[in-house]
Amino acid sequence: MAVVHPFRGLRYNSQAVEDLSLVVTQPYDRIGPEEEAAYLRRSPYAYVRLIGTKVPPQDPGDYARRAALLREWIEKGVLVHDPAPGVYLYRQSFRHDGRELVRQGIIALLDLAQSGAKPHERTLRGPKEDRLKLFRATEAHLEHIFLLYRDPERRATRAAEGAVGSRGPDAVARDDFGNRHELWYIPDRAAVAAIQDALKPLELYIADGHHRFETAQAFMRECLEKGWRPASPQSFTALPVTLVNVAEPGCVIRPTPRVLRPGVPFSLATFLNRVRERFEVEGLPSLAAARGFLAQAAGKRHVFVLYAEGKFSALTLRSALRPEDLIPGEQPPAWKRLDVAVLHKGILEPFLGIDDEVLARGTHLDYAHTDEEAVAMVDSGRGQAAFLLNPTRVEEVLAIADLGASMPQKSTDFYPKLLSGLVAMTMEIEKP
């Protein structure tokens, strides 16, 4: 069940911030020191000043300062609440693999007490502790959770599109990668009711934001234990989510190449000799050829590309072997058939000793956002070898979530990310 509510979103005032592109950011967990510095240079109202980065602050007082800054920006009119509760149509236009794509989502509040969302990955304690401290200090949800649902009839989207009609967006921004983000505010009660009715019977799946989703649930329990009560649906019992219909185009997942760090024992000749036990090996002349090889086999065969010592090597699981033959344990067959599972359990663990414990320590592998970045890391000496792979398919994510299983680490990279700073939610709380 998906119970959603409209809310009075908190958004940048166009009179105070004329160019939204200068203040919005990637989600906090995609912001490192370099990205933070770039955002801070752009504007005194950069949203990173509120949400922080993937590196938790060393000073415990940082959370209180961010909360004070949030209040200051509201008092000064830098951030303003929309006049009436509404939902929002969120449209992202982007380029991927040579194609122009559009992904649409509906931003609303998900009722945590009445709704659930199926996860597909494990969470870590550190990020949850960081976000919980921010929730406590600000009593606000400053970012969205990215949720998926199935609606072949497009009932919710059609209701939102009908309410928007041909009018232009209320907010427009470009992200760091040139993607266009547009937002429409929809206070129309009939349209909101139609969207609520369309979504209510559907199951929801977490795409991005597992840590924040679990933290929101923990914060809700904490507030209730204190005797606090929600003053409206816009409170600690709900969180803002962007709901994306997987039956529509534009739901893109990018692969996450693995890069073997310098210093980890590795010999290309020895590795290729050993991996031939399970995989057919052939040389490829270029990155373009490597990408073509991967694309041709996507969804049909388990294939990977190794890049080391300036050479590309195609690895194809031998036809006599099945993933179930390579991967012991009690994981369901659908999990074992994931390319990322075959890479981890069929290659990295047996031939390089990178098992779950080593992965958890984070000592042997780095992760690249693109194939080009992975190759560049090896060429520059920041890595010894790169493993390129095909992306996980959306259907696989939903299937694993339906089984109640968790995917291997870094299995999904939904693209583009939801922009932070388009619309936030402040909590309305009754305290004894």
C-alpha positions as CSV (number, residue, x, y, z in Angstrom):
1,M,0.0,0.0,0.0
2,A,1.2,3.5,-0.9
3,V,-0.5,6.2,1.1
4,V,0.7,9.6,0.0
5,H,-0.1,13.2,1.0
6,P,0.3,16.6,-0.5
7,F,2.5,19.1,1.4
8,R,3.5,22.7,1.4
9,G,6.9,22.4,-0.1
10,L,9.8,24.6,0.9
11,R,11.5,26.0,-2.2
12,Y,14.1,28.6,-3.2
13,N,12.5,32.1,-3.7
14,S,13.2,33.1,-7.3
15,Q,13.5,36.7,-6.0
16,A,16.5,35.7,-3.9
17,V,18.0,33.1,-6.1
18,E,17.6,33.9,-9.8
19,D,19.5,30.9,-11.1
20,L,18.5,27.7,-9.4
21,S,21.4,25.8,-11.1
22,L,23.8,27.7,-8.9
23,V,22.4,26.4,-5.6
24,V,21.0,22.9,-6.2
25,T,23.3,19.9,-5.7
26,Q,23.6,16.1,-6.2
27,P,22.4,14.0,-3.2
28,Y,24.5,14.4,-0.1
29,D,26.1,10.9,-0.5
30,R,27.4,11.9,-3.9
31,I,29.2,15.0,-2.6
32,G,32.9,14.7,-1.7
33,P,35.3,17.4,-0.7
34,E,35.9,18.6,-4.3
35,E,32.2,18.7,-5.1
36,E,31.5,20.5,-1.9
37,A,34.2,23.2,-2.6
38,A,32.7,23.7,-6.1
39,Y,29.2,24.2,-4.7
40,L,30.3,26.6,-2.0
41,R,32.1,28.8,-4.6
42,R,28.9,29.1,-6.7
43,S,26.6,30.7,-4.2
44,P,26.3,31.8,-0.5
45,Y,22.9,29.9,-0.7
46,A,24.3,26.6,-2.0
47,Y,22.1,23.8,-0.7
48,V,25.2,21.8,0.4
49,R,25.4,24.2,3.4
50,L,22.2,22.6,4.7
51,I,22.5,18.9,3.7
52,G,26.3,18.4,4.2
53,T,28.2,15.7,2.4
54,K,29.0,12.0,2.5
55,V,31.7,12.8,5.0
56,P,30.1,13.3,8.5
57,P,31.2,16.4,10.3
58,Q,33.9,16.1,12.9
59,D,32.2,18.9,15.0
60,P,29.0,17.8,16.6
61,G,27.8,21.4,16.6
62,D,27.7,21.4,12.8
63,Y,24.1,20.0,12.8
64,A,22.8,22.7,15.0
65,R,24.5,25.3,12.8
66,R,22.8,23.9,9.7
67,A,19.5,24.0,11.5
68,A,20.0,27.6,12.4
69,L,21.0,28.4,8.8
70,L,17.8,26.7,7.6
71,R,15.7,28.9,9.9
72,E,17.6,32.0,8.9
73,W,17.0,31.3,5.2
74,I,13.3,30.8,5.9
75,E,13.1,34.1,7.9
76,K,15.0,36.0,5.2
77,G,12.7,34.6,2.5
78,V,15.5,32.8,0.7
79,L,13.4,29.6,1.1
80,V,9.6,30.0,1.1
81,H,6.8,27.5,1.6
82,D,4.2,27.1,-1.2
83,P,0.9,28.6,-0.2
84,A,-1.2,25.4,-0.1
85,P,-0.4,21.6,0.1
86,G,0.3,20.1,-3.3
87,V,2.3,17.4,-5.1
88,Y,4.9,18.1,-7.8
89,L,5.6,16.7,-11.2
90,Y,9.3,16.3,-11.6
91,R,10.8,15.9,-15.1
92,Q,14.4,15.0,-15.9
93,S,15.7,15.3,-19.5
94,F,19.1,13.7,-20.1
95,R,21.3,12.0,-22.6
96,H,22.4,8.4,-22.1
97,D,24.2,6.1,-24.5
98,G,23.6,8.4,-27.4
99,R,19.9,8.7,-26.7
100,E,17.8,11.7,-25.5
101,L,15.6,10.4,-22.6
102,V,13.0,11.8,-20.2
103,R,12.2,10.4,-16.8
104,Q,9.2,11.7,-14.9
105,G,8.3,11.4,-11.2
106,I,5.7,12.6,-8.8
107,I,6.9,14.2,-5.6
108,A,4.6,13.7,-2.6
109,L,4.8,12.7,1.1
110,L,4.8,9.0,1.8
111,D,3.0,8.1,5.0
112,L,5.5,6.0,7.0
113,A,2.9,4.7,9.4
114,Q,0.7,3.3,6.7
115,S,3.1,2.5,3.8
116,G,6.1,0.4,3.1
117,A,8.8,0.2,0.4
118,K,10.8,-2.8,-0.4
119,P,14.6,-2.4,-0.2
120,H,17.2,-4.1,-2.3
121,E,20.5,-3.2,-0.5
122,R,21.9,-3.4,3.0
123,T,22.5,-0.2,4.9
124,L,25.5,1.0,7.0
125,R,25.4,2.4,10.5
126,G,27.5,5.5,9.9
127,P,25.3,7.2,7.2
128,K,22.2,6.5,9.3
129,E,23.7,8.1,12.4
130,D,24.7,11.1,10.4
131,R,21.2,11.6,8.8
132,L,19.5,11.0,12.2
133,K,21.5,13.8,13.8
134,L,20.4,16.1,10.9
135,F,16.8,15.1,11.3
136,R,16.9,15.9,15.0
137,A,18.5,19.3,14.5
138,T,16.4,20.5,11.6
139,E,13.1,18.7,12.0
140,A,13.0,18.8,8.2
141,H,13.4,16.4,5.3
142,L,15.8,18.3,3.0
143,E,16.1,15.6,0.3
144,H,13.9,13.0,-1.4
145,I,13.8,9.2,-1.4
146,F,13.7,7.8,-4.9
147,L,11.0,5.1,-5.1
148,L,9.8,2.9,-8.0
149,Y,6.4,1.5,-8.7
150,R,4.6,-0.4,-11.5
151,D,1.7,1.3,-13.3
152,P,1.3,0.2,-16.9
153,E,-1.8,2.3,-17.3
154,R,0.1,5.5,-16.2
155,R,-2.9,6.6,-14.1
156,A,-0.8,8.7,-11.6
157,T,1.3,10.3,-14.3
158,R,-1.6,11.1,-16.5
159,A,-3.4,12.8,-13.6
160,A,-0.3,14.9,-13.0
161,E,0.2,15.7,-16.6
162,G,-3.4,16.7,-16.9
163,A,-3.2,19.1,-14.0
164,V,0.0,20.7,-15.5
165,G,-1.4,21.0,-19.1
166,S,0.8,23.1,-21.4
167,R,2.0,25.6,-18.8
168,G,5.7,26.0,-18.2
169,P,7.6,24.6,-15.2
170,D,7.6,26.5,-11.9
171,A,11.3,25.7,-11.5
172,V,14.1,24.8,-13.9
173,A,17.8,23.8,-13.2
174,R,20.7,22.2,-14.9
175,D,22.8,19.7,-12.9
176,D,26.6,19.2,-13.0
177,F,26.3,16.9,-16.0
178,G,24.1,19.2,-18.1
179,N,20.8,17.4,-17.4
180,R,17.7,19.5,-17.3
181,H,15.4,19.3,-14.3
182,E,11.9,20.8,-14.3
183,L,9.4,21.0,-11.5
184,W,5.6,21.8,-11.6
185,Y,3.7,22.6,-8.4
186,I,0.2,20.9,-8.4
187,P,-2.1,22.2,-5.6
188,D,-5.3,21.1,-7.5
189,R,-7.3,18.9,-5.1
190,A,-8.9,16.8,-7.7
191,A,-5.6,16.0,-9.3
192,V,-4.0,15.2,-6.0
193,A,-6.9,12.9,-5.1
194,A,-6.6,11.1,-8.4
195,I,-2.9,10.6,-7.9
196,Q,-3.5,9.3,-4.4
197,D,-6.1,6.8,-5.6
198,A,-3.9,5.6,-8.4
199,L,-0.9,5.0,-6.1
200,K,-2.7,3.6,-3.1
201,P,-2.9,-0.1,-4.2
202,L,0.6,-0.3,-5.6
203,E,3.8,-1.7,-4.1
204,L,6.8,0.6,-3.8
205,Y,10.5,-0.2,-4.2
206,I,13.5,1.9,-3.0
207,A,15.8,2.9,-5.8
208,D,18.0,5.3,-4.0
209,G,17.9,6.5,-0.4
210,H,17.9,3.3,1.7
211,H,19.8,5.0,4.5
212,R,17.5,8.0,4.7
213,F,14.4,5.8,4.5
214,E,15.5,3.6,7.4
215,T,16.5,6.7,9.3
216,A,13.2,8.4,8.8
217,Q,11.5,5.3,10.3
218,A,13.9,5.4,13.2
219,F,13.2,9.1,13.8
220,M,9.4,8.5,13.7
221,R,9.8,5.9,16.4
222,E,11.9,8.2,18.4
223,C,9.4,11.1,18.2
224,L,6.5,8.9,19.2
225,E,8.5,7.6,22.2
226,K,8.9,11.2,23.3
227,G,5.2,11.7,23.2
228,W,5.3,14.0,20.2
229,R,2.4,14.0,17.8
230,P,2.1,15.0,14.1
231,A,0.3,18.3,13.8
232,S,-0.5,17.4,10.2
233,P,0.4,14.8,7.6
234,Q,3.4,17.0,7.0
235,S,5.4,15.7,10.0
236,F,7.8,13.1,11.2
237,T,5.3,10.4,10.2
238,A,6.0,11.1,6.5
239,L,8.9,11.8,4.2
240,P,9.1,13.3,0.7
241,V,9.6,10.8,-2.1
242,T,9.9,11.0,-5.8
243,L,7.8,8.2,-7.3
244,V,8.9,6.9,-10.7
245,N,6.8,4.5,-12.8
246,V,9.0,1.7,-14.2
247,A,6.5,1.2,-17.0
248,E,7.5,4.5,-18.5
249,P,10.7,5.2,-20.4
250,G,13.8,6.8,-18.9
251,C,14.4,4.6,-15.9
252,V,18.1,4.2,-16.4
253,I,20.6,2.2,-14.3
254,R,24.3,2.6,-15.0
255,P,26.9,0.0,-14.2
256,T,29.5,0.6,-11.6
257,P,32.9,-0.5,-12.7
258,R,35.2,-2.0,-10.1
259,V,38.9,-0.8,-9.9
260,L,41.5,-2.9,-8.1
261,R,43.6,-0.6,-5.9
262,P,47.4,-0.3,-6.1
263,G,49.2,-2.6,-3.7
264,V,46.7,-5.5,-3.9
265,P,48.6,-8.6,-5.1
266,F,47.8,-8.9,-8.8
267,S,49.5,-10.4,-11.9
268,L,47.7,-10.0,-15.2
269,A,49.2,-13.1,-16.7
270,T,48.4,-15.2,-13.6
271,F,44.9,-13.9,-13.3
272,L,44.0,-14.6,-17.0
273,N,45.5,-18.0,-16.8
274,R,43.4,-18.9,-13.7
275,V,40.1,-17.2,-14.8
276,R,40.2,-19.4,-18.0
277,E,38.9,-22.2,-15.8
278,R,35.5,-20.6,-15.9
279,F,35.6,-17.9,-18.6
280,E,36.5,-17.7,-22.2
281,V,39.1,-15.0,-22.7
282,E,39.7,-12.9,-25.8
283,G,41.4,-9.6,-26.5
284,L,39.6,-6.4,-27.5
285,P,41.2,-3.5,-29.3
286,S,39.6,-0.5,-27.6
287,L,37.2,0.8,-25.0
288,A,34.6,1.3,-27.8
289,A,35.0,-2.4,-28.7
290,A,34.7,-3.3,-25.0
291,R,31.5,-1.4,-24.7
292,G,30.1,-3.0,-27.8
293,F,31.0,-6.4,-26.6
294,L,29.1,-5.8,-23.3
295,A,26.1,-4.3,-25.0
296,Q,25.7,-7.2,-27.4
297,A,25.6,-9.7,-24.6
298,A,23.4,-7.7,-22.1
299,G,20.7,-9.9,-20.8
300,K,21.9,-12.9,-22.7
301,R,25.2,-14.0,-21.3
302,H,27.4,-13.2,-18.3
303,V,30.3,-11.2,-19.7
304,F,32.8,-8.8,-18.3
305,V,35.8,-6.8,-19.6
306,L,39.1,-6.6,-17.7
307,Y,41.3,-3.6,-18.4
308,A,44.9,-3.8,-17.2
309,E,48.4,-2.9,-18.5
310,G,46.8,-1.0,-21.3
311,K,44.9,-4.1,-22.6
312,F,41.2,-5.0,-22.8
313,S,40.2,-8.6,-22.2
314,A,36.7,-10.0,-22.7
315,L,35.6,-12.6,-20.2
316,T,32.6,-14.8,-21.1
317,L,31.2,-17.4,-18.7
318,R,31.7,-20.8,-20.4
319,S,28.5,-22.2,-21.8
320,A,28.8,-25.4,-19.7
321,L,28.7,-23.4,-16.5
322,R,25.7,-21.8,-14.8
323,P,26.0,-19.0,-12.1
324,E,24.4,-21.5,-9.7
325,D,27.4,-23.7,-10.3
326,L,29.8,-20.9,-9.3
327,I,28.1,-19.4,-6.4
328,P,27.5,-21.6,-3.3
329,G,25.2,-20.6,-0.4
330,E,21.6,-20.0,0.1
331,Q,21.0,-17.0,-2.0
332,P,18.0,-17.4,-4.4
333,P,18.8,-18.3,-8.0
334,A,17.7,-14.9,-9.3
335,W,20.4,-13.3,-7.1
336,K,23.1,-15.7,-8.3
337,R,22.2,-14.8,-11.9
338,L,23.0,-11.1,-11.4
339,D,26.0,-10.1,-13.4
340,V,27.3,-8.2,-10.4
341,A,27.0,-11.4,-8.3
342,V,28.8,-13.4,-10.9
343,L,31.6,-10.8,-10.9
344,H,31.9,-10.8,-7.1
345,K,31.4,-14.5,-6.3
346,G,32.7,-16.0,-9.6
347,I,35.8,-13.8,-10.2
348,L,36.8,-11.4,-7.5
349,E,36.4,-13.8,-4.6
350,P,38.0,-17.0,-5.9
351,F,40.8,-15.4,-8.0
352,L,41.6,-12.3,-6.1
353,G,40.5,-13.1,-2.5
354,I,38.1,-10.3,-2.3
355,D,35.3,-11.8,-0.3
356,D,32.5,-10.1,1.7
357,E,34.7,-9.3,4.6
358,V,37.3,-7.6,2.4
359,L,34.6,-5.7,0.6
360,A,33.2,-4.5,3.9
361,R,36.6,-3.2,4.9
362,G,36.9,-1.2,1.7
363,T,40.6,-1.9,1.3
364,H,40.9,-3.5,-2.1
365,L,38.4,-2.0,-4.5
366,D,37.4,1.5,-5.6
367,Y,34.2,2.2,-7.7
368,A,34.0,4.4,-10.8
369,H,31.0,6.1,-12.1
370,T,31.7,5.4,-15.8
371,D,33.9,3.0,-17.9
372,E,36.0,6.0,-19.0
373,E,36.7,7.0,-15.4
374,A,37.7,3.4,-14.5
375,V,40.1,3.2,-17.5
376,A,41.6,6.6,-16.6
377,M,42.1,5.4,-13.0
378,V,44.2,2.5,-14.2
379,D,46.1,4.6,-16.7
380,S,47.0,7.1,-14.1
381,G,48.2,4.5,-11.6
382,R,45.3,5.0,-9.2
383,G,44.3,1.4,-9.9
384,Q,45.9,-1.8,-11.2
385,A,42.9,-3.3,-13.1
386,A,39.3,-2.3,-13.9
387,F,36.4,-4.6,-14.3
388,L,33.7,-3.3,-16.6
389,L,30.2,-4.9,-16.6
390,N,26.7,-4.5,-17.9
391,P,24.1,-2.6,-15.8
392,T,21.6,-4.3,-13.5
393,R,18.2,-4.2,-15.2
394,V,15.3,-2.6,-13.4
395,E,13.3,-5.9,-13.5
396,E,16.1,-7.6,-11.7
397,V,16.1,-4.9,-8.9
398,L,12.3,-5.4,-8.4
399,A,12.6,-9.2,-8.5
400,I,15.4,-9.2,-5.8
401,A,13.3,-6.8,-3.6
402,D,10.3,-9.1,-4.0
403,L,12.3,-12.0,-2.7
404,G,13.4,-10.0,0.4
405,A,17.0,-10.3,-0.6
406,S,19.8,-7.7,-0.7
407,M,21.8,-7.1,-3.9
408,P,25.6,-7.1,-3.8
409,Q,27.3,-3.8,-2.9
410,K,27.1,-1.1,-5.6
411,S,24.8,-3.1,-7.8
412,T,22.7,-0.1,-9.0
413,D,23.5,3.5,-10.1
414,F,20.2,5.1,-11.1
415,Y,20.9,8.0,-13.4
416,P,20.4,10.9,-13.3
417,K,20.2,11.4,-9.5
418,L,17.4,13.4,-8.0
419,L,18.5,17.0,-7.4
420,S,18.7,18.2,-3.9
421,G,17.3,21.7,-3.3
422,L,14.3,21.6,-5.6
423,V,11.7,21.2,-2.8
424,A,12.0,20.2,0.9
425,M,9.6,19.5,3.7
426,T,9.6,21.0,7.2
427,M,7.9,19.0,9.9
428,E,4.8,20.2,11.8
429,I,5.0,18.6,15.3
430,E,3.0,18.9,18.5
431,K,5.3,18.6,21.5
432,P,4.0,18.2,25.1
